């Protein structure tokens, strides 16, 4: 993850909205927030995710959160976006 000054960050609520809109999530999506030391993570849980590299790049540029982990099992996907705080 690239270190970015906190003053340039948008709020996690705005990150959720940007991620939701950019990935065109349906009603079957949910978010979790985890803070660990000097890092924060926004975890997207969904049953309908279609990988789109341009969308992931847009999320990184807009929110300063980059995809750090992704797992999929039986059509259930979990995407971890993270950034330094």
Secondary structure by P-SEA (a helix, b strand, c coil): cbbbbccccccaaaaaaaaaaaacccccbbbbbbbcccbbbbbbbbcbbbbbaaaaaaaaaacccccccccccccbbbbbbbbcc
